[in-house]
Amino acid sequence: RDVLLEHIGSYPKHNIVLAPMNTKISTIGAAMAAFERDEVQLTYGSAGMYNFYNYSMPEDNCIIFRTPSFPV
């Protein structure tokens, strides 16, 4: 969120559309930026094909992080 908001601040007179396509964490960051700045729009780029066979492998660990609360 913070990195996106800093970058967005460099373009004050532009139409901003974010299309997070990496991880759920980046999607949360994009949503938090959009909640903070009304001019930010979110979109979704659907995949043309999914890599089912090499998508991910389960591990023994879990990453937990806290997101700041924001108005909905």
C-alpha positions, -999 to 999 in steps of 0.1 A, spaced: 0 0 0 26 25 10 48 19 -21 18 21 -43 6 54 -27 40 69 -30 42 60 -67 6 72 -73 15 105 -57 40 111 -85 12 113 -110 -14 137 -94 -33 145 -127 -34 110 -141 -61 83 -141 -48 55 -119 -59 19 -126 -42 -9 -106 -43 -45 -118 -26 -66 -91 -17 -100 -107 10 -114 -84 -1 -125 -50 -29 -122 -25 -7 -99 -5 -2 -75 -34 -40 -76 -40 -46 -66 -4 -21 -37 -8 -38 -25 -39 -72 -26 -23 -59 -7 7 -44 20 -16 -78 22 -34 -97 26 -1 -73 55 8 -74 73 -25 -108 77 -42 -92 83 -77 -76 48 -77 -95 22 -97 -90 -15 -94 -93 -41 -122 -87 -78 -125 -68 -94 -154 -80 -129 -157 -55 -155 -167 -57 -170 -202 -44 -203 -189 -35 -216 -154 -4 -236 -146 -21 -264 -126 8 -287 -125 34 -263 -112 13 -237 -94 25 -242 -59 39 -268 -35 27 -270 1 53 -262 29 56 -266 66 54 -229 74 28 -201 76 33 -164 71 12 -142 93 11 -105 90 -12 -77 104 -29 -53 81 -40 -19 94 -78 -15 97 -94 8 72 -130 19 66 -152 -2 43 
